[in-house]
Amino acid sequence: MTVKNNIILWDNESTRLCLLSIPSEQQYKYIDGHPCITFGISYENKNFKGYDTFTLFDQCYINILNEIKNTYDSLTGAFRIHDMGADTDGYIEFAVQKGIALIKGQLGASFSAHSLKFEFQADQTLIGRLIQAIEQW
């Protein structure tokens, strides 16, 4: 499975973070009957652009969705999304305090020739859009 539609999580004209649907041939397949969700994350600013694919298996998906909702509801807390596959060590971290979100991440594997590390601030609306996008699964 993948997210139903591409969604812009954040765009302030200098920084853009998007969640992207993945074609079925690129989605991670079910393992031993355990469902999973696969989606792309892209980040770009005026100088750089990066992309990575993330897969969350059933229990991890449920746990991370609960962490995201708790953070959004309380406007404080932190959570991390990282790919469960072996082909990358990409991640994206969200730390929220008083409605301000600090987002840090790495798209692409650190052991590859190209990867992108980034960091920026946004407001809590980004977290709400993330919930809407991945909860549709």
Secondary structure as UniProt FT lines:
FT   STRAND          7..11
FT   STRAND          15..20
FT   HELIX           24..26
FT   TURN            32..33
FT   STRAND          36..45
FT   STRAND          49..57
FT   HELIX           58..74
FT   STRAND          76..82
FT   STRAND          91..97
FT   TURN            98..99
FT   STRAND          100..107
FT   TURN            110..111
FT   STRAND          116..123
FT   HELIX           125..135
//
